[in-house]
Amino acid sequence: MSDARMNRRLASLLSVRLAEARLEQVPDGRDPRGVQWSLGTLLHATVAAIAAGAKSLADVEKYTASLSRAMRRKLGVPRRVPDTTLRDNLCAVEPEMLGPCLHAVVRAAHRRKALAPEGLPFGTLSLDGKGTALPTADDHYAQRQTSAEDGPLVGVVRTVTATLTSSPARLCIDVTPIPARTNEMGAFEAAFEHVVKAYAGLDLFQVITYDAGACSLDNASRVRARDLHYVLGLTVAQPTLFAAARAWLGARSADQADAVSEDLVSGKTVIRRLYLGAAKEVDSPEGWEAHLRTVLRVETESIDAHGKCKIENRYLISSLTAGRLSFDQWLLLLRRHWGVETTHQILDVVFEEDDHPWIEQNPRGMLVVAVLRRLAYTLLSLFRSVTQRSDVLRHVPWKDLLWAVHLTLLTATDEQLEGLRDRALPAPS
């Protein structure tokens, strides 16, 4: 694809598609006296810079100073934004107020029919926790983790990520902070209810998947109470179920697998085998019999280039009946759960979130940047996996995509963007 054509497509992403987030509608709690920048302008500039690979507030300042004239107009950023101004204003935003912006982008994609499930008869939402360490803690957004009295202060900002793993784009459709006083198990109810309410009225997902960190009777019952289904990881934290599942399915050999897949991953051959059975064959603890229908085991065999073999087994439970999916679909569903971990890997490896949280001394400010980063990731995921037409472009490396955004911000011309629809936003202050 020519540079001019790519500039045009990415400029549309950063102006028209980003406008769907309605960042200008984020509640502005600043004292209006002395305000020189509209909050919407600052948030738009930050998301655009993140999409271009910015690793700090100083990088955002550099981008706003170097925007091409055409992109300056498209983004509504009239001049350079000082990094100190950006920091002070981002720290004044309530992180929870940014959730509706992410939801608006996902809802717009749903209206365009861009989120249809791939390979499964229904949408699947995978949840997982993520933490980023900071050299500070406020005991609200950042949990104090310091172990030694004379050791350095360490806090961890934790969130629950919700990834639509049934969609080719693997969008992050919600993010919920985990309060410092609790853990993933305790935060499940709030994260689950938050995402369900955010997309009420949309047939976006029917199945919720989570690893063993949220496996409990209360959480499983909560999912079924919303007329949704669950697939939950199983460990010794549920000793009766785990022991029964392992005794029942663990003895099955490779030639008894119900479904098998084989992939080449980072130079390793990865073979996954599915073993499945109806839960009625297992002695379920009291309460689980109301909705537990299927027990599963996934055996993963990894063989490196030297022939060294490593085997791992995971056990899972589900409220879906075994016959609801074919064996191959069951294996696909379980593999898709790890798409939420892929989201976290991209945030850490490509966007370098853990190494560059941007605002280290203010957990709330760091969390604001984290939500904006997920918004940028979601926009780029839609562009990469849906907007792009060819298979080659849909598999372009993430770092190459960020570099293309970088070039668009700096080089796009009025001629290249002629006729491109402008954002329907008020003029920046």
Backbone hydrogen bonds, N-H to C=O, Kabsch-Sander energy under -0.5 kcal/mol:
donor,donor_aa,acceptor,acceptor_aa,energy
6,M,2,S,-2.4
7,N,3,D,-2.8
8,R,4,A,-1.9
9,R,5,R,-2.2
10,L,6,M,-2.8
11,A,7,N,-2.3
12,S,8,R,-1.8
13,L,9,R,-1.8
14,L,10,L,-2.4
15,S,11,A,-1.3
16,V,12,S,-0.9
17,R,12,S,-2.1
18,L,13,L,-1.3
19,A,15,S,-1.4
20,E,16,V,-0.6
20,E,17,R,-1.1
21,A,18,L,-1.7
22,R,19,A,-1.5
25,Q,22,R,-2.1
26,V,23,L,-1.6
29,G,27,P,-0.8
35,V,32,P,-1.4
42,L,38,S,-1.7
43,L,39,L,-2.4
44,H,40,G,-2.4
45,A,41,T,-2.3
46,T,42,L,-1.9
47,V,43,L,-2.3
48,A,44,H,-2.3
49,A,45,A,-2.0
50,I,46,T,-2.4
51,A,47,V,-2.4
52,A,48,A,-0.9
53,G,50,I,-1.8
54,A,49,A,-2.6
60,V,56,S,-1.4
61,E,57,L,-2.1
62,K,58,A,-2.0
63,Y,59,D,-2.4
64,T,60,V,-2.6
65,A,61,E,-1.4
66,S,62,K,-1.2
66,S,63,Y,-0.7
67,L,63,Y,-1.0
68,S,409,L,-2.6
70,A,412,A,-0.6
72,R,68,S,-2.6
73,R,69,R,-1.7
74,K,70,A,-2.1
75,L,71,M,-2.6
76,G,72,R,-1.0
77,V,72,R,-1.7
86,L,82,P,-2.2
87,R,83,D,-2.5
88,D,84,T,-2.4
89,N,85,T,-2.0
90,L,86,L,-2.6
91,C,87,R,-2.3
92,A,88,D,-0.5
92,A,89,N,-0.5
93,V,90,L,-1.3
97,M,94,E,-1.9
98,L,95,P,-1.8
99,G,96,E,-0.7
101,C,98,L,-0.9
102,L,98,L,-1.3
103,H,99,G,-2.3
104,A,100,P,-2.2
105,V,101,C,-1.5
106,V,102,L,-1.9
107,R,103,H,-2.8
108,A,104,A,-2.1
109,A,105,V,-2.0
110,H,106,V,-2.3
111,R,107,R,-2.1
112,R,108,A,-1.4
113,K,110,H,-1.6
114,A,109,A,-2.5
118,E,166,S,-2.5
119,G,117,P,-0.6
125,L,207,V,-3.0
126,S,163,T,-2.9
127,L,209,T,-2.7
128,D,161,T,-1.6
130,K,159,T,-2.5
132,T,157,V,-2.2
134,L,155,G,-3.4
138,D,142,A,-0.5
139,D,142,A,-1.8
143,Q,141,Y,-0.5
143,Q,156,V,-2.5
145,Q,154,V,-3.5
146,T,154,V,-0.8
151,G,148,A,-1.2
155,G,134,L,-3.0
156,V,143,Q,-2.0
157,V,132,T,-2.6
158,R,141,Y,-0.7
158,R,156,V,-0.6
159,T,130,K,-2.6
160,V,176,T,-2.5
161,T,128,D,-3.1
161,T,159,T,-0.5
162,A,174,D,-2.4
163,T,126,S,-2.9
163,T,161,T,-0.6
164,L,171,L,-2.7
165,T,124,T,-0.8
165,T,163,T,-1.6
166,S,124,T,-1.3
167,S,164,L,-1.1
170,R,167,S,-1.3
171,L,164,L,-0.6
173,I,162,A,-2.4
173,I,171,L,-0.8
174,D,162,A,-1.1
176,T,160,V,-2.0
178,I,158,R,-2.9
180,A,140,H,-1.9
182,T,179,P,-1.7
187,A,183,N,-1.9
188,F,184,E,-0.9
188,F,185,M,-0.7
191,A,187,A,-2.4
192,F,188,F,-3.2
193,E,189,E,-2.7
194,H,190,A,-2.2
195,V,191,A,-1.9
196,V,192,F,-2.2
197,K,193,E,-2.4
198,A,194,H,-1.8
199,Y,195,V,-1.2
200,A,197,K,-1.3
202,L,199,Y,-2.1
204,L,202,L,-1.7
206,Q,123,G,-2.8
207,V,123,G,-1.4
208,I,229,H,-3.1
209,T,125,L,-2.6
210,Y,231,V,-1.9
211,D,127,L,-0.5
214,A,211,D,-1.7
215,C,212,A,-1.3
216,S,214,A,-0.8
220,A,216,S,-2.4
221,S,217,L,-2.6
222,R,218,D,-1.9
223,V,219,N,-1.9
224,R,220,A,-1.9
225,A,221,S,-2.0
226,R,222,R,-0.7
226,R,223,V,-1.0
227,D,224,R,-2.1
228,L,223,V,-1.8
229,H,206,Q,-2.6
231,V,208,I,-2.2
232,L,317,I,-2.5
233,G,210,Y,-1.8
234,L,315,Y,-2.7
238,Q,235,T,-2.2
242,F,238,Q,-2.9
243,A,239,P,-2.4
244,A,240,T,-2.1
245,A,241,L,-2.8
246,R,242,F,-2.6
247,A,243,A,-2.3
248,W,244,A,-2.1
249,L,245,A,-3.1
250,G,245,A,-0.7
250,G,246,R,-1.3
252,R,249,L,-1.4
256,Q,253,S,-2.1
257,A,254,A,-1.5
258,D,274,L,-3.3
259,A,274,L,-1.0
261,S,272,R,-2.3
263,D,270,V,-2.4
265,V,263,D,-0.6
265,V,268,K,-3.1
268,K,265,V,-2.1
269,T,303,I,-2.7
270,V,263,D,-3.3
270,V,268,K,-0.6
271,I,269,T,-0.6
271,I,301,E,-3.0
272,R,261,S,-2.5
273,R,299,E,-2.5
274,L,259,A,-2.9
275,Y,297,R,-2.5
277,G,295,V,-2.0
279,A,293,R,-2.8
281,E,278,A,-1.8
282,V,279,A,-2.3
284,S,282,V,-1.4
288,W,285,P,-1.4
289,E,285,P,-0.7
290,A,287,G,-1.1
291,H,288,W,-1.7
292,L,288,W,-2.9
293,R,318,S,-2.5
294,T,318,S,-2.3
295,V,277,G,-2.6
296,L,316,L,-2.9
297,R,275,Y,-2.4
298,V,314,R,-2.8
299,E,273,R,-2.5
299,E,297,R,-0.5
300,T,298,V,-0.6
300,T,312,E,-3.1
301,E,271,I,-3.2
301,E,299,E,-0.6
302,S,300,T,-0.6
302,S,310,K,-3.1
303,I,269,T,-2.6
304,D,308,K,-2.2
307,G,304,D,-2.1
310,K,302,S,-2.3
312,E,300,T,-2.4
314,R,298,V,-2.2
315,Y,234,L,-0.6
316,L,296,L,-2.5
317,I,232,L,-2.3
318,S,294,T,-2.2
319,S,230,Y,-1.7
320,L,230,Y,-0.6
324,R,321,T,-2.0
325,L,322,A,-0.8
330,W,326,S,-2.4
331,L,327,F,-2.1
332,L,328,D,-2.2
333,L,329,Q,-2.8
334,L,330,W,-2.3
335,R,331,L,-2.4
336,R,332,L,-2.5
337,H,333,L,-1.1
338,W,334,L,-0.6
338,W,335,R,-1.1
339,G,336,R,-2.7
340,V,337,H,-1.8
342,T,338,W,-1.7
343,T,339,G,-2.0
344,H,340,V,-1.7
345,Q,341,E,-2.3
346,I,342,T,-2.5
347,L,343,T,-2.2
348,D,344,H,-1.9
349,V,345,Q,-3.4
350,V,346,I,-1.7
351,F,346,I,-1.9
353,E,347,L,-2.5
356,H,352,E,-2.3
359,I,357,P,-2.2
360,E,358,W,-0.7
366,M,362,N,-2.4
367,L,363,P,-2.2
368,V,364,R,-2.0
369,V,365,G,-2.0
370,A,366,M,-2.0
371,V,367,L,-2.2
372,L,368,V,-2.2
373,R,369,V,-2.4
374,R,370,A,-1.8
375,L,371,V,-1.7
376,A,372,L,-2.3
377,Y,373,R,-2.6
378,T,374,R,-2.2
379,L,375,L,-2.3
380,L,376,A,-2.4
381,S,377,Y,-2.5
382,L,378,T,-2.3
383,F,379,L,-2.1
384,R,380,L,-3.0
385,S,381,S,-2.6
386,V,382,L,-2.1
387,T,382,L,-2.0
388,Q,383,F,-2.2
394,R,390,S,-1.9
395,H,391,D,-0.7
395,H,392,V,-0.9
396,V,393,L,-1.3
401,L,397,P,-1.8
402,L,398,W,-2.3
403,W,399,K,-1.9
404,A,400,D,-1.9
405,V,401,L,-1.9
406,H,402,L,-2.3
407,L,403,W,-2.3
408,T,404,A,-2.1
409,L,405,V,-2.5
410,L,406,H,-1.4
411,T,407,L,-2.4
412,A,408,T,-1.9
417,L,413,T,-1.6
418,E,415,E,-0.9
420,L,417,L,-2.3
425,L,423,R,-1.6
